[in-house]
Amino acid sequence: MRLSGGSSWSWPLSGEARLFTSSCHTEACVCVRACVCVCVYSILGSGSIIYCLMLQRLSRTPELQPLFLLSVSDLLLAFCWLIGVVLFSRNCSSVSVHCYNLHTVEQVLYMASFFCTLNYVWNLYKGLREKLYSCLSGYSCVYVCVCVLLPLLLMTPVFIWGNISECHTNFSQPYRCLLMHTGPVFNPSHHQPLIPSCSLLRTYHRGVFLSSFILTLLVITVFVVKSRRIYRRVVTSQGYLGNQQRALFRLMDRRMILYPLIFIICWGPAVTLAFMRVVLPSAVHGFLGVILYVSQAFTSASQGFLNSLVYGWTRVQLRRSGHGCRDADTQTPLLRAQKDSRTYRTLRSIC
């Protein structure tokens, strides 16, 4: 990296296409390749959960369907990032149209992953509440429809009006295909002024992203606090508090801290960067902006991998179903049904 004019940091590149040539030895090339590796880890992490749930036919169960939806959104998002890298490395006349539409699809998947995370925590809270009050409400398809359709509805104006107004002309540089916000990192030599309608769509785009993140984080925090209180009431409902119960409390506390913490780690740099671009655009051209650009590339791309660990394989039921993948074909239907029923009961006692 080099300091330009004492106030701006940029990668020492004469052209963005040099990043993926055989002579590429720049820091930007290393950063992009590292992000590709992180995306591959996310694909493997979310894909392993999807494979295990589908193999055991657990993807439609009320307990694990939220996890399945979250893994699917993470998997699709990681594939979108890889497609962006492929478009970045290609030099074709229609790359601007593809990059613009890809960013719109990515925005839909961003919000879908937000809502799927919220749906997961809501399902956890609802399950604990049902255990406390001994009532069953089932799993409504309304939550699934909201997670899928609401992001599509919110981004439909960006897709339709953006293509009508030809806002893709602002995506003519190949680096525009990379992840979320990467422009000033490459310090382009010319800046094309935005069409007023495109500028309005970009403001709407960022506003929707920031609003959905803040809303999701607040609701997740509320559900986490409520789930922790209900969990303590469930454990102490028998009137006995021993070492085992205290260990469960500590386990629950760690889990309840991890849920919002991982969400902030994955999207904190991207949200901070988007907020700075709205409030103080000049600040993103300095050293802090470069740090945020690089950080959001790694943290956002690692969402699928981190979610597979925190939300997926830490759950007792999923671990047991994962062990059952090896001998599923050798079990009789009766033994398999008995094993599944035990894991469902375990899910309600240990989150």
Buried (B, 14 or more C-beta within 10 A) or exposed (E): BEEEEEEBBBBEBEEBBBBBEEEBEBEBBEBBBBBBEBBBBBBBBBBBBBEBBEBBEBBEBBBBBBBBBBBBBBBBBBBBBBBBBEBBBBEEEEBBBBBBBBBBBBBBBBBBBBBBBBBBBBBBBBBBBBBBEEEEEEBEEEBBEBBBEBBEEBBEBBBEBBBEBBBBBBBBBBBBBBBBBBBBBBBBEEEEEBBEBBEBBBEBBBEBBBEBBEEBBEBBBEBBEBBBEBBBEBBEEEEEEEEEEEEBBEBBEEBBEBBBEBBBBBBBBBBBBBBBBEEEEEEBBBEBBBEBBBBBBBBBBBBBBBBBEBBBBBBEBBBBBBEBEEEBEEEEEEEBEEBBEEBBEBBBEBB
